[in-house]
Amino acid sequence: MFRWPISVYYEDTDAGGVVYHSNYLKFFERARTEWLRSMGVSQTALLADDIAFVVKHAALDFCKAARFEQNLMVETEVIQLKKASLTFKQRLIDEQGVTYCEADILVACIALSRMRPKAIPLNIAQEFNGGS
């Protein structure tokens, strides 16, 4: 499991100081990107190799409203790894473990120039599979 801290900024909220619903997706995207970085994977290098990860499906459950100036944590884990896709379970939680939003995100690996599925590079698949 990977954890990434998130601070809720004014720009993340609506007029009432509550996180706008689409911004939860941004929080989750940032956490997945930071997980790749923590593994030493550069998305710029992947793009240069004609490899991209794209969200194919997202299912979110909004459990509790997150608010301006909260410090929260995104927990991310891979729950399914296939040849050209992976499914992440992500949760936005507070320090007491209260869940604000949770999501199942299906991400596909593609050859960007053809917009067609491509096998996830072995080094990345191994990292997501616990380094084995």
C-alpha positions in Angstrom: 0.0 0.0 0.0 1.2 3.5 -0.8 0.2 6.6 1.2 0.3 10.2 0.0 -0.6 13.3 2.1 -3.1 15.7 0.7 -3.9 19.2 2.0 -7.2 20.7 1.0 -6.7 24.1 -0.5 -9.2 26.8 -1.1 -9.1 26.1 -4.9 -10.2 22.5 -4.2 -13.5 23.6 -2.6 -16.8 25.1 -3.6 -18.4 28.2 -2.2 -19.2 26.4 1.0 -15.6 25.3 1.7 -16.4 21.6 0.8 -14.2 19.7 -1.6 -15.8 19.8 -5.1 -16.6 16.3 -6.2 -14.3 16.1 -9.2 -11.3 17.1 -7.1 -11.3 13.8 -5.4 -10.2 12.3 -8.7 -7.4 14.8 -8.8 -6.3 13.7 -5.3 -6.3 10.1 -6.4 -4.4 10.9 -9.6 -1.7 12.7 -7.7 -1.3 9.7 -5.4 -0.9 7.3 -8.3 1.6 9.6 -9.9 3.6 9.9 -6.7 3.6 6.1 -6.3 5.2 5.8 -9.7 7.8 8.5 -8.8 8.6 6.7 -5.6 9.4 3.6 -7.7 11.8 5.7 -9.8 9.4 5.7 -12.8 9.3 8.9 -14.9 6.1 9.5 -16.8 8.1 11.7 -19.1 10.4 8.8 -20.0 7.3 6.5 -20.4 5.8 9.0 -22.9 9.1 9.2 -24.8 8.8 5.4 -25.1 5.2 5.7 -26.4 3.7 4.4 -23.1 0.9 6.0 -21.2 -1.4 5.0 -18.4 -5.1 6.1 -18.9 -8.1 5.8 -16.7 -10.6 3.5 -18.3 -13.1 3.3 -15.5 -13.7 5.1 -12.2 -16.2 4.3 -9.5 -16.3 6.6 -6.5 -18.2 6.6 -3.2 -18.4 9.9 -1.5 -18.6 9.0 2.2 -18.1 12.3 4.0 -17.4 15.8 2.9 -13.8 16.9 3.1 -13.3 20.6 3.9 -11.0 23.5 3.3 -7.7 23.3 5.3 -8.0 19.6 6.2 -4.9 17.5 6.0 -5.8 14.0 4.7 -4.1 10.9 3.4 -4.7 9.0 0.1 -4.2 5.3 0.5 -3.6 3.4 -2.7 -3.2 -0.3 -3.4 -3.4 -2.4 -6.5 -6.2 -4.9 -6.2 -5.9 -6.5 -9.6 -3.0 -6.6 -12.0 -3.4 -7.8 -15.6 -1.1 -7.8 -18.6 -2.2 -4.3 -19.8 -4.3 -2.9 -16.9 -4.5 -2.6 -13.2 -7.2 -1.7 -10.8 -6.5 0.5 -7.8 -8.5 0.8 -4.6 -8.0 4.3 -3.3 -9.3 5.9 -0.1 -9.1 9.5 1.2 -8.9 9.3 5.0 -8.2 11.5 8.0 -5.7 10.7 10.8 -8.4 8.7 12.7 -9.0 6.5 9.6 -12.4 8.1 8.8 -13.0 7.6 5.0 -14.1 10.7 3.0 -14.1 9.1 -0.4 -13.1 5.8 -1.8 -12.7 4.7 -5.4 -11.9 1.7 -7.7 -9.9 3.0 -10.6 -9.2 0.9 -13.7 -6.1 2.1 -15.5 -5.0 0.8 -18.9 -1.5 0.9 -20.3 -1.5 2.0 -23.9 0.8 2.6 -26.8 0.0 6.4 -27.0 0.7 6.7 -30.8 -1.9 4.0 -31.6 -4.2 4.4 -28.5 -4.2 0.7 -28.2 -3.5 -1.6 -25.2 0.2 -2.4 -24.5 1.7 -4.7 -21.9 2.7 -2.9 -18.7 6.5 -2.7 -18.6 7.8 -5.6 -16.6 9.7 -3.4 -14.1 6.5 -1.5 -13.2 4.4 -4.6 -13.1 6.8 -6.2 -10.7 6.8 -3.1 -8.4 3.0 -3.1 -8.3 3.1 -6.8 -7.6 5.1 -6.3 -4.4 8.6 -6.2 -6.0 8.6 -9.9 -6.9 
